[in-house]
Amino acid sequence: MPKIIIANVDSDSMCGCDMTPEIHALSSMCCDRLLVMAQDEDLVVLPHSVSEEFIDYVNHLLGRHLSPHNVVVPAEGDSRQLILNDDSLNDGFVAARIRERAGAPSGALGADWSVLAYFVDRPVMALADELGVRLHGIDEGTARSTRDFLRSGGAESFNSKVLFRQLASTVGAPVPEGRIATSAPELARALRILLPETGRVIIKQDLNSGGAGNTAVTTFEEDRLIGASRVIGVDGDTDLAALADGVWPTLSVQRTTRVVVESYHRAAEVYYSELWVPGPLGSPQILNFGEMRMEPTFIGFEIPGQRMAAAHAADMTAHSMELAREAGRRGFVGYVNIDSIVTEQGELLFNEVNGRMGCCTNIDYLARTLVGEDYLRSRVVLTYNWTSVSSFTAAVKVLDEAGLSFDQAERTGVVIAIEDVARTGTVDYMVVGLDAEHARDLERRALAAFEIA
């Protein structure tokens, strides 16, 4: 059954404010991750074209027969930076290209077509309605009951950090002490209340991704904290009202009008879990879980997390199931990604829920395809984003020459999960090892090889 894959990473629905050109380019690169999930008959909507060299690499790796014909790019996608939002998805151009490639020049596509999106937001639903296609992986009965929910921004609600705190309180998932602020005076009050608890507070924009927009306020001598893109130092003489007045214009921007203010707990480990939520009636399924690599914001994964204590893993997965189940009860259907930490004191705390695919979705897909459905039990996967190389072709060559490229027989080795060398000069890699020691050795050797690529 053919599908339309929409790679709307960091769309308007995910991010509360427009991105800088540098971040925009990296976000646009992240969209390319979904190409590996395409079968030969599928179409992938990306904000820009991908290189034929990467398409050939994916074909060789996965035994596919993809070509540029499988990629649909909005008008002007290759001449200026775009994100896949309502403007670029629903101006008629993308729908026309999809109909042309699908052999249905007008009207609805055939009943066998479906849509699979990174984030099933309102623009995606508008395009799906325009094309007359169903949602991928969702049975007809569930689709009827949830389609209006998604048209009404249901998935977007589950990208809200404010809603997350409400959801967590409903199911009893442990979260840091926190407040919601919609003005500078509310922010100042939250800072006064929360700073004494740990000496640190984190301020999160309601809508944003990857730690962007997270501002930490600390009473300690430090300028770097995990999960924060900015750190502000204060002492007993700091006027918190003046501080709140100063930072509020940088927090309440464009589509973001609320912030979450929480006591900041230093993390010993940062976890994630990804689940599939089948809707109001079914039980969620845990797809993958592990540890997030932070420098100080997210940069990759260790799957499964090798430092995860059994008790923490059990609590994390149990609470993740309850959060996902409650999301389903409220009408949500699709992928959900959930972040949590173990503090330096050994306490498990949840940070956010995102009602969409994550940076792990393509990795999980690749691991299942290359290793097998049981890869979480038989392999250790390491990933790292935005590694600098001068040439994609050279990067593939040095991996081959070093004997590091993925070995289909042994089901171990290094995979280049994304490349965007022409635009950003970087690749994302994925290492598959027999165990943690083997995976780390492969990664060390791959990084040495990339230095000459």
Secondary structure as the mmCIF struct_conf table of DSSP 4:
data_model
#
loop_
_struct_conf.conf_type_id
_struct_conf.id
_struct_conf.beg_label_comp_id
_struct_conf.beg_label_asym_id
_struct_conf.beg_label_seq_id
_struct_conf.end_label_comp_id
_struct_conf.end_label_asym_id
_struct_conf.end_label_seq_id
STRN STRN1 LYS A 3 ILE A 6
TURN_TY1_P TURN_TY1_P1 VAL A 9 ASP A 10
TURN_TY1_P TURN_TY1_P2 ASP A 12 MET A 14
BEND BEND1 GLY A 16 CYS A 17
HELX_LH_PP_P HELX_LH_PP_P1 ASP A 18 THR A 20
HELX_RH_AL_P HELX_RH_AL_P1 PRO A 21 CYS A 31
HELX_RH_3T_P HELX_RH_3T_P1 ASP A 32 MET A 37
TURN_TY1_P TURN_TY1_P3 ASP A 40 GLU A 41
STRN STRN2 LEU A 43 VAL A 45
BEND BEND2 PRO A 47 HIS A 48
HELX_RH_AL_P HELX_RH_AL_P2 GLU A 52 LEU A 62
TURN_TY1_P TURN_TY1_P4 GLY A 63 GLY A 63
HELX_RH_3T_P HELX_RH_3T_P2 PRO A 68 ASN A 70
STRN STRN3 VAL A 71 VAL A 72
TURN_TY1_P TURN_TY1_P5 ALA A 75 SER A 79
BEND BEND3 ARG A 80 ARG A 80
BEND BEND4 ASN A 85 ASN A 85
HELX_RH_AL_P HELX_RH_AL_P3 ASP A 86 LEU A 89
BEND BEND5 ASN A 90 GLY A 92
HELX_RH_AL_P HELX_RH_AL_P4 PHE A 93 ALA A 102
TURN_TY1_P TURN_TY1_P6 GLY A 103 GLY A 103
BEND BEND6 SER A 106 GLY A 107
HELX_LH_PP_P HELX_LH_PP_P2 ALA A 108 GLY A 110
TURN_TY1_P TURN_TY1_P7 ALA A 111 ASP A 112
STRN STRN4 SER A 114 ALA A 117
BEND BEND7 TYR A 118 PHE A 119
HELX_RH_AL_P HELX_RH_AL_P5 ARG A 122 LEU A 131
TURN_TY1_P TURN_TY1_P8 GLY A 132 GLY A 132
STRN STRN5 ARG A 134 LEU A 135
TURN_TY1_P TURN_TY1_P9 HIS A 136 GLY A 137
HELX_RH_AL_P HELX_RH_AL_P6 GLU A 140 ARG A 151
TURN_TY1_P TURN_TY1_P10 SER A 152 GLY A 153
HELX_RH_AL_P HELX_RH_AL_P7 GLY A 154 SER A 157
TURN_TY1_P TURN_TY1_P11 PHE A 158 ASN A 159
HELX_RH_AL_P HELX_RH_AL_P8 LYS A 161 VAL A 171
TURN_TY1_P TURN_TY1_P12 GLY A 172 GLY A 172
STRN STRN6 GLY A 178 ALA A 181
BEND BEND8 THR A 182 SER A 183
HELX_RH_AL_P HELX_RH_AL_P9 ALA A 184 THR A 198
BEND BEND9 GLY A 199 GLY A 199
STRN STRN7 ARG A 200 GLN A 205
BEND BEND10 ASP A 206 LEU A 207
TURN_TY1_P TURN_TY1_P13 GLY A 210 GLY A 213
STRN STRN8 THR A 215 THR A 218
BEND BEND11 THR A 219 GLU A 221
BEND BEND12 ASP A 223 ASP A 223
TURN_TY1_P TURN_TY1_P14 ILE A 226 GLY A 227
BEND BEND13 SER A 229 SER A 229
STRN STRN9 ARG A 230 GLY A 233
TURN_TY1_P TURN_TY1_P15 GLY A 236 ASP A 237
HELX_RH_AL_P HELX_RH_AL_P10 LEU A 240 LEU A 251
BEND BEND14 SER A 252 SER A 252
TURN_TY1_P TURN_TY1_P16 GLN A 254 ARG A 255
STRN STRN10 VAL A 259 SER A 263
STRN STRN11 ALA A 267 VAL A 277
BEND BEND15 PRO A 280 GLY A 282
HELX_LH_PP_P HELX_LH_PP_P3 SER A 283 PRO A 284
STRN STRN12 GLN A 285 MET A 294
BEND BEND16 GLU A 295 THR A 297
STRN STRN13 PHE A 298 ILE A 303
BEND BEND17 PRO A 304 PRO A 304
TURN_TY1_P TURN_TY1_P17 GLN A 306 ARG A 307
HELX_RH_AL_P HELX_RH_AL_P11 ALA A 310 ARG A 329
TURN_TY1_P TURN_TY1_P18 ARG A 330 GLY A 331
STRN STRN14 GLY A 334 THR A 343
TURN_TY1_P TURN_TY1_P19 GLU A 344 GLN A 345
BEND BEND18 GLY A 346 GLY A 346
STRN STRN15 LEU A 348 ASN A 354
BEND BEND19 GLY A 355 ARG A 356
TURN_TY1_P TURN_TY1_P20 CYS A 359 CYS A 360
HELX_RH_AL_P HELX_RH_AL_P12 THR A 361 LEU A 370
TURN_TY1_P TURN_TY1_P21 VAL A 371 VAL A 371
TURN_TY1_P TURN_TY1_P22 GLU A 373 ASP A 374
HELX_RH_AL_P HELX_RH_AL_P13 TYR A 375 SER A 378
STRN STRN16 VAL A 380 SER A 388
BEND BEND20 SER A 390 SER A 390
HELX_RH_AL_P HELX_RH_AL_P14 PHE A 392 GLU A 401
TURN_TY1_P TURN_TY1_P23 ALA A 402 GLY A 403
STRN STRN17 SER A 405 SER A 405
STRN STRN18 ASP A 407 ASP A 407
TURN_TY1_P TURN_TY1_P24 GLN A 408 ARG A 411
STRN STRN19 THR A 412 THR A 412
STRN STRN20 GLY A 413 ASP A 420
HELX_RH_AL_P HELX_RH_AL_P15 VAL A 421 THR A 424
BEND BEND21 GLY A 425 GLY A 425
STRN STRN21 THR A 426 GLY A 433
BEND BEND22 LEU A 434 ASP A 435
HELX_RH_AL_P HELX_RH_AL_P16 ALA A 436 PHE A 450
TURN_TY1_P TURN_TY1_P25 GLU A 451 ILE A 452
#
